[in-house]
Amino acid sequence: MKFKIRFLPMGVEATVDEGTNLLDAASEAGMDLNSACGGKGTCHKCKVLVEGASKTQGAEGLDARSLQEGYRLACQTWALGDLSVFVPEEARVGAHKILDHHRAAAVKRLSPMTRVRQVTVEEPTLTDSVGDFERVLRVLNIDEASVPLSELKRLSGLLRKNKWKVDLVTSAEDLGNSVVSFSDPGTRNVGVAMDIGTTTVVLSLVDLASGKLLSTASEYNRQMKAGDDVISRISYAEEGGLAELRDLVVSTIDLLLKEAIASSEESIDKHDITSYAIAGNTTMIHMLLGLDPKGIRYEPYVPVTNVPPLLHARQLGLDGNEHALVHCIPGRAGFVGGDITADIVASGLHKHDSLSLLIDVGTNGEVVLGNKEFMVACSTSAGPAFEGGEVACGMRAMDGAIERVAIHPETGASYEVIGGSRPLGICGSGLIDIVAQLFKAGTIDKKGRIQDFGDERVRRTDQGAEYVLVPASAGAKEIKLSDDDLANILRTKAAVFAGCRVLLRSLERRMEDVERVYVAGGFGNYIDIENAVTIGLLPDIPRKRFKFIGNAALGGAVQCLLSAEKRKEAMEVYEALTYLELSTSSSFFDEFSSASFLPHTDLELFPSVAKSLEK
Amino acid sequence: MKFKIRFLPMGVEATVDEGTNLLDAASEAGMDLNSACGGKGTCHKCKVLVEGASKTQGAEGLDARSLQEGYRLACQTWALGDLSVFVPEEARVGAHKILDHHRAAAVKRLSPMTRVRQVTVEEPTLTDSVGDFERVLRVLNIDEASVPLSELKRLSGLLRKNKWKVDLVTSAEDLGNSVVSFSDPGTRNVGVAMDIGTTTVVLSLVDLASGKLLSTASEYNRQMKAGDDVISRISYAEEGGLAELRDLVVSTIDLLLKEAIASSEESIDKHDITSYAIAGNTTMIHMLLGLDPKGIRYEPYVPVTNVPPLLHARQLGLDGNEHALVHCIPGRAGFVGGDITADIVASGLHKHDSLSLLIDVGTNGEVVLGNKEFMVACSTSAGPAFEGGEVACGMRAMDGAIERVAIHPETGASYEVIGGSRPLGICGSGLIDIVAQLFKAGTIDKKGRIQDFGDERVRRTDQGAEYVLVPASAGAKEIKLSDDDLANILRTKAAVFAGCRVLLRSLERRMEDVERVYVAGGFGNYIDIENAVTIGLLPDIPRKRFKFIGNAALGGAVQCLLSAEKRKEAMEVYEALTYLELSTSSSFFDEFSSASFLPHTDLELFPSVAKSLEK
């Protein structure tokens, strides 16, 4: 039996087998729904209005009012007939603000992963009847080269068709100096740099002949239907979903390629793509390559590989030139991946004499401390609070998210909404602002508990208290922060800060010794630095030491795409980096506990905050 | 419609589609029929007795008596009903004497294409959680290595199953020093050396750990249904048969592998095979790789490649370990292939100060002249006379072939038959003998024409004269040699000798300067050297200068399998060798004309023969 599922207000449809759940049906209709728990029915992010569903399906855990209004959890509702489904904006993975800018790739010498050369061979004669392939190599002045058999099969035809001219894609010397493919004369040479995150995938097209950035596109990782964090994804893979996860990320990349090609000012064909440089966390890379990620989940957290071999597009199921080279930037550990290596390469941390700290807060929070002599890194399992997880009104930085909050003693609370429409929730930068502002206003105490019951926006509930930022109004839901939400936010920021402290301790250095703090990833460019210091997420050091480096993982990938030197640096960073497993660190728990206050139990670490609080 | 075709006396059957010709039906029944013309109906080698065939089919060109007896050409007869087919021995590719011995591979230092190492990795811990693959590389003390993605996928499971032990196949340093595959501990390491000839395929299994030869097997190349020589095969490929030819040679190799494994004293599994070194003429290599051989056929005779890239067994459709490396020995030209390079490497010609000549008479005849300073080679298109082609009673050196002939003035003709059974025809060494003996006896003149009509064995025919070696008797056909047969034999020997002369001229050297004549291939070990000199096939120089090196192409392949030095030498030979295209040689036609006599127009070139004739 097949049923037709219609999704409103978009008006898209999918025809699915009986028993398909609505999360999958939506995905098939080309529209992803939020699903932080991976379809387990616990996160309630996929709440949709279903017409025609039975009363018993998808209702578990929903409150009486939601049920009465016809809401169901998409992940717990199965197609047993034709259905019409209304998707509220909060349930949609839709318009968004993905961090996709990165510093222009500064590479000294252009030595891209692949080069395209037009070759004109001498026409063979009876006295010069060497093979077609050797005729090409002779022009390149080499004796022997590796070449894919399927390309060799095409060579003679191409040469004769094009009057002894052929375009030749070769790999850089550090990548084997081999023949990648042949094509008709006049091929462009386009490379793809990519940052595959748990939440978002960002991709840039780069002209490999000039080093010029052609276009960039970003999308949520379609794997999100299997959960928000890497653990949910690995768990999904363990239950037999690895191939599906691989297909989902590949389809995300395909979509991005189309978008990036369409948005480029220059005319590009997908067959012009000759190489890919990919930064990604270790789990994402495993899934892209179809490697079993299970080892990353369980102690001692061992991946199949840290340094994936050079691959070809065909092996990953990527569209276009099947022989295009795929270089995955090496990652140090199961939870410190190639994205962090790319961050480091892009930041230059590994080249300074003085000490730098690098903080990348995405779905996880990774911290690196070091200089050109030594580097140490850890992963803090910070949790997704700043990406909209674990906070009831939290959401990703997309249209409808409150991204700025200010609270004045006189005028009260004010906020800014992405896209300017009615607010749907609060994203990471907004959460940092609101916590800092409530703390400074005295509405919450240093333990993050709501205290000021004189404030009209504060109300008591069965579970404690909550602060209402936006009251409910006709057609718009209430946006608020509860004690539980605050506890989760504090846990996240404490984990990141504790990570920094443990690294400093391991090198017997102090926060003041840190000359630079690189803030990369997730929300780096949108946060208010004073507020971030106020809540104790970032250290209280001179503000000019902070460097916001945007999506540095993507920037590092662009550099690796363009430069043999950067590829070598990435390998050197991989080799030089020491990974510190926090679960074996005796001091992490203490540091975490101390950091679970606003800004910290040790106010001497936050002198400017302490001074401001005194006022 | 399907029909059942039964082949007698073997009693094998094939069920085939309506319209299948009997040549293909026989092939399907696992039995190859002779077919020198490639199924064109001109060579008459596939003459079979068909019960149930229509009178009009397969009859064209057959004489009245054959037709009356029920003979048909298998290649011109199509299954239009169930048939019973009797296959006379002459039509069968059957028991045979394929040259498969070669000198023991003398390699100084064992550095095989692939090595198997058992690796025990350290069990991961929280403080040592590097990836499984890097754990393996650490034991090998290297940072990075290429590895097939599909093998990487298997690694983690193998390590955990086998308590952190794994067998690792790696390629030699000159072949990229990469990881070929992983397997359970206790894998053997077996290599395959192969000589793929137009007529026969010979294969040796070699223990790569010790260099010991395990077993050898040989079979006719199943491509023979598409014709005896490379031109017929290329023509067959041009008509859309390339994939079929590839399948045929691969099925020949599969069969040989089974035979070689079965005949080895040691227990071998096909998955133990980790590498292949293949010598073959350029056309055979093209067909094995699925490369279009068309360019080799037409002026200026350009192959797709002389130096095929390193490949994997899977790419060729070979059974066993899909990642096993396949190294094709480079060949100089369309008609001087990797088999000749392997001949040279095995002979050592390329290492001597003094001048050597190498003659390889197989289906073609290739000649090399040179020393460690320079080498020049040509292909003589000698024709298949010495392999049973172009001679009415000619046949391959298999059971029933006359391989030795002596003619005494008093006792008359005597002969030896391979297998000792009744004679079916004459093979190459027998042809050399009979021509030399008839010439010395005065029965044929120096132009190769039958003259002595006093001899009772000589009779006149409409086409000239013929010499009856074996008269017809009950159940056995007459075996004879006609003027036409003799002309073809003279053409073949003249081409080879003219080739030698042209090479000498090109270097301004004389036959006396040649210190060694290596005789390799096809029939090298079975011919009578005096008779070969008498007819002018081999030069008249001191007999101790002749070195019979057997199947040197296979010997060279074994060396390349076992030694990086020999692989390097093969490449150096390829680079040093100059190819002389005889069709552009002004002197070849003159030399060929002069050599088309017994032994030669210039008797000064054959002093010992001249002396013997004077007697």
Chai-1 contact restraints between the chains, C-beta under 6 A:
chainA,res_idxA,chainB,res_idxB,connection_type,confidence,min_distance_angstrom,max_distance_angstrom,comment,restraint_id
A,P124,B,P300,contact,1.0,0.0,6.0,A-B,restraint_1
A,P124,B,V302,contact,1.0,0.0,6.0,A-B,restraint_2
A,T125,B,P300,contact,1.0,0.0,6.0,A-B,restraint_3
A,L126,B,P300,contact,1.0,0.0,6.0,A-B,restraint_4
A,L126,B,E581,contact,1.0,0.0,6.0,A-B,restraint_5
A,L126,B,T584,contact,1.0,0.0,6.0,A-B,restraint_6
A,S129,B,P300,contact,1.0,0.0,6.0,A-B,restraint_7
A,S129,B,Y301,contact,1.0,0.0,6.0,A-B,restraint_8
A,S129,B,V302,contact,1.0,0.0,6.0,A-B,restraint_9
A,S129,B,A333,contact,1.0,0.0,6.0,A-B,restraint_10
A,G131,B,P303,contact,1.0,0.0,6.0,A-B,restraint_11
A,G131,B,V304,contact,1.0,0.0,6.0,A-B,restraint_12
A,G131,B,T305,contact,1.0,0.0,6.0,A-B,restraint_13
A,G131,B,N306,contact,1.0,0.0,6.0,A-B,restraint_14
A,D132,B,V304,contact,1.0,0.0,6.0,A-B,restraint_15
A,F133,B,T305,contact,1.0,0.0,6.0,A-B,restraint_16
A,E134,B,N306,contact,1.0,0.0,6.0,A-B,restraint_17
A,E144,B,V307,contact,1.0,0.0,6.0,A-B,restraint_18
A,S146,B,P309,contact,1.0,0.0,6.0,A-B,restraint_19
A,V147,B,P309,contact,1.0,0.0,6.0,A-B,restraint_20
A,L149,B,Q315,contact,1.0,0.0,6.0,A-B,restraint_21
A,K153,B,L291,contact,1.0,0.0,6.0,A-B,restraint_22
A,S156,B,V304,contact,1.0,0.0,6.0,A-B,restraint_23
A,L291,B,K153,contact,1.0,0.0,6.0,A-B,restraint_24
A,P300,B,P124,contact,1.0,0.0,6.0,A-B,restraint_25
A,P300,B,T125,contact,1.0,0.0,6.0,A-B,restraint_26
A,P300,B,L126,contact,1.0,0.0,6.0,A-B,restraint_27
A,P300,B,S129,contact,1.0,0.0,6.0,A-B,restraint_28
A,Y301,B,S129,contact,1.0,0.0,6.0,A-B,restraint_29
A,V302,B,P124,contact,1.0,0.0,6.0,A-B,restraint_30
A,V302,B,S129,contact,1.0,0.0,6.0,A-B,restraint_31
A,P303,B,G131,contact,1.0,0.0,6.0,A-B,restraint_32
A,V304,B,G131,contact,1.0,0.0,6.0,A-B,restraint_33
A,V304,B,D132,contact,1.0,0.0,6.0,A-B,restraint_34
A,V304,B,S156,contact,1.0,0.0,6.0,A-B,restraint_35
A,T305,B,G131,contact,1.0,0.0,6.0,A-B,restraint_36
A,T305,B,F133,contact,1.0,0.0,6.0,A-B,restraint_37
A,N306,B,G131,contact,1.0,0.0,6.0,A-B,restraint_38
A,N306,B,E134,contact,1.0,0.0,6.0,A-B,restraint_39
A,V307,B,E144,contact,1.0,0.0,6.0,A-B,restraint_40
A,P309,B,S146,contact,1.0,0.0,6.0,A-B,restraint_41
A,P309,B,V147,contact,1.0,0.0,6.0,A-B,restraint_42
A,Q315,B,L149,contact,1.0,0.0,6.0,A-B,restraint_43
A,A333,B,S129,contact,1.0,0.0,6.0,A-B,restraint_44
A,E581,B,L126,contact,1.0,0.0,6.0,A-B,restraint_45
A,T584,B,L126,contact,1.0,0.0,6.0,A-B,restraint_46
